[in-house]
């Protein structure tokens, strides 16, 4: 076959049971019938990864990272072999490969490895034989023998790692297209489960998509968007369950002509920590945040009040699931520095407006803050970047905040230039 080379990725919900696997195989077979060469990346079936994690937790509170990666990688192996079998049953030549067999090498960080290189010789050889190549996503093999480990060990890429696998393969193969099939049609102006007027976007730029993913939109994995942006891979997000146009993630030459706000993101996995009456002297911030970093706890928004009488309040956010660990890490720090105490609030959420060029467009911050005030939503913290304004609010106010902001920025209205900007969709 000399047709276009397409990398497709199917998520766990698309492969949750035998009927869905046969359905996916049918989609792959139809795409191949158009003459395309196909590399298909698959996630573990349904909730398999969570089930394997629960099984490991039932055995030990502290599973060995190397053994845990060996266990978790079996979920994608299972999916790859079953999709390959389903294609054979439909008369389509196919072969399943592990991440290592597909030439994916990573660093040594078990459970959160980063791809170091992709050398897809085996993948190209199988394509040349006329096979559809099914690759187990979310995994690779480590290079080097640092940290006392051995080269060639199985590693996993962390949550959403199959997206990263697909984009990395598309970049290394010079694919014509990278399609991410999921349980939604594409990228929306807001979560359609919360905002009735949420509208699907035809096109979104890499920078805007990266911010949406970082601020809580779960359609695409952050590292996959980064890889696509760096390597110029156009990514198309499509539904596994219906034949409908999706959303293209690519450089958007018309970004200056569009509504500056392209979408809203929200994140419930947030908790606020406040250290009270912290001594206002050099080195205090390091004494707070260095232990959190050493514990692998990510700190997001940070607000320090103006100091009075030699003391200041310091507030920041951490992932809600990490709050118990953060409290444990910080308790001795608070005592040692002589702060008055620590308060925490796990009932907050983040809401963000996102769009390229927001920092050059006066009035958007004021409109956001005014809209939330009119909706009776109190703002507890504020953070900004070149393409984002984020507020921490009470979680109970999240839906009214999203509804109000979606209406205030008229996101339900189609952009008049979208029709001209959209590229032809794949079948």
HELIX and SHEET records of a PDB file:
HELIX    1   1 UNK A   12  UNK A   15  5                                   4    
HELIX    2   2 UNK A   18  UNK A   33  1                                  16    
HELIX    3   3 UNK A   48  UNK A   59  1                                  12    
HELIX    4   4 UNK A   65  UNK A   89  1                                  25    
HELIX    5   5 UNK A  121  UNK A  128  1                                   8    
HELIX    6   6 UNK A  146  UNK A  148  5                                   3    
HELIX    7   7 UNK A  161  UNK A  173  1                                  13    
HELIX    8   8 UNK A  206  UNK A  214  1                                   9    
HELIX    9   9 UNK A  222  UNK A  231  1                                  10    
HELIX   10  10 UNK A  255  UNK A  257  5                                   3    
HELIX   11  11 UNK A  284  UNK A  294  1                                  11    
HELIX   12  12 UNK A  320  UNK A  322  5                                   3    
HELIX   13  13 UNK A  323  UNK A  337  1                                  15    
HELIX   14  14 UNK A  358  UNK A  360  5                                   3    
HELIX   15  15 UNK A  364  UNK A  374  1                                  11    
HELIX   16  16 UNK A  395  UNK A  397  5                                   3    
HELIX   17  17 UNK A  398  UNK A  408  1                                  11    
HELIX   18  18 UNK A  418  UNK A  421  1                                   4    
SHEET    1   A 8 UNK A  94  UNK A  97  0                                        
SHEET    2   A 8 UNK A 132  UNK A 136  1                                        
SHEET    3   A 8 UNK A  37  UNK A  42  1                                        
SHEET    4   A 8 UNK A   5  UNK A  10  1                                        
SHEET    5   A 8 UNK A 177  UNK A 182  1                                        
SHEET    6   A 8 UNK A 235  UNK A 239  1                                        
SHEET    7   A 8 UNK A 247  UNK A 249 -1                                        
SHEET    8   A 8 UNK A 203  UNK A 204  1                                        
SHEET    1   B 4 UNK A 115  UNK A 118  0                                        
SHEET    2   B 4 UNK A 104  UNK A 106 -1                                        
SHEET    3   B 4 UNK A 139  UNK A 142  1                                        
SHEET    4   B 4 UNK A 154  UNK A 156 -1                                        
SHEET    1   C 4 UNK A 263  UNK A 267  0                                        
SHEET    2   C 4 UNK A 348  UNK A 354 -1                                        
SHEET    3   C 4 UNK A 388  UNK A 394 -1                                        
SHEET    4   C 4 UNK A 381  UNK A 385 -1                                        
SHEET    1   D 4 UNK A 299  UNK A 304  0                                        
SHEET    2   D 4 UNK A 311  UNK A 318 -1                                        
SHEET    3   D 4 UNK A 271  UNK A 279 -1                                        
SHEET    4   D 4 UNK A 341  UNK A 345 -1                                        
END                                                                             
